[in-house]
Amino acid sequence: MKKRSRSYYRHQRNRAIKHKLNILTNVWSLDPEEDNAHSWIAHPGKLSKAKLNCSCDLCKYEKNYNIVKPHIKAKLDQMEKEINDFLSE
């Protein structure tokens, strides 16, 4: 196990908070000056463990357009090949 200092964990936490604040302001259009009543804006430290689930077409492209992910498609192709090999014997 790597020994990491407090500053490393502090940096990672602040990085995650900054990323999620960016999502709140640019994607969800929450304005920090106007929406001070929202708990995430008033206390941004809560964002370190918050889950910002988004179901827009950009974030869930494969799900919304029924596209199979590449690793699942590879497994399905391998299973189909095994079935064909079994039936051809």
C-alpha positions in Angstrom: 0.0 0.0 0.0 1.3 3.4 -0.9 1.9 5.9 1.8 0.3 9.1 0.9 0.3 12.4 2.8 -2.6 14.5 3.9 -1.8 17.0 1.2 -2.3 14.3 -1.5 -5.8 13.4 -0.1 -6.7 17.1 0.3 -5.7 17.8 -3.3 -7.8 14.9 -4.6 -10.8 16.0 -2.5 -10.5 19.6 -3.7 -10.1 18.4 -7.3 -13.3 16.4 -7.1 -15.2 19.3 -5.5 -14.0 21.7 -8.2 -15.1 19.3 -10.9 -18.5 18.8 -9.4 -19.0 22.6 -8.9 -18.1 23.0 -12.5 -20.9 20.5 -13.4 -23.4 22.3 -11.2 -22.6 25.7 -12.7 -22.2 24.8 -16.3 -24.5 21.8 -16.9 -27.2 22.3 -14.2 -27.0 26.1 -14.5 -26.9 26.7 -10.8 -25.6 30.2 -10.2 -23.6 30.5 -6.9 -24.7 34.1 -6.4 -28.4 33.4 -6.9 -28.7 29.8 -5.6 -27.0 30.3 -2.2 -29.9 28.4 -0.5 -28.9 25.2 -2.2 -26.9 23.1 0.2 -24.2 22.1 -2.3 -23.5 25.8 -3.1 -23.6 26.9 0.5 -21.4 24.1 1.7 -19.3 22.8 -1.3 -17.5 20.3 0.9 -20.6 18.1 0.6 -19.7 17.6 -3.0 -16.7 15.4 -2.1 -19.0 12.4 -1.7 -22.0 13.6 -3.6 -23.2 11.7 -6.7 -24.1 13.9 -9.6 -26.0 11.5 -11.7 -26.9 12.8 -15.2 -29.1 11.1 -17.7 -28.6 13.4 -20.6 -27.8 12.1 -24.1 -24.2 13.0 -23.8 -23.5 11.2 -20.6 -25.7 8.1 -21.4 -25.2 7.9 -25.1 -25.0 4.1 -25.3 -28.0 3.6 -23.1 -30.3 6.1 -24.9 -29.4 4.9 -28.4 -29.2 1.1 -27.5 -25.6 0.8 -28.5 -23.8 -2.2 -27.0 -20.5 -1.3 -25.2 -17.4 -2.7 -26.9 -16.4 -5.1 -24.0 -19.9 -6.6 -24.0 -19.9 -6.9 -27.8 -16.6 -8.7 -27.7 -18.0 -11.2 -25.1 -21.2 -11.8 -27.2 -19.1 -12.3 -30.3 -16.9 -14.9 -28.5 -19.9 -16.7 -27.2 -21.5 -16.8 -30.6 -18.2 -18.2 -32.1 -18.1 -20.9 -29.4 -21.7 -21.9 -30.2 -21.0 -22.1 -33.9 -17.9 -24.2 -33.3 -19.9 -26.5 -31.0 -22.7 -26.9 -33.5 -20.4 -27.4 -36.5 -18.7 -30.5 -34.8 
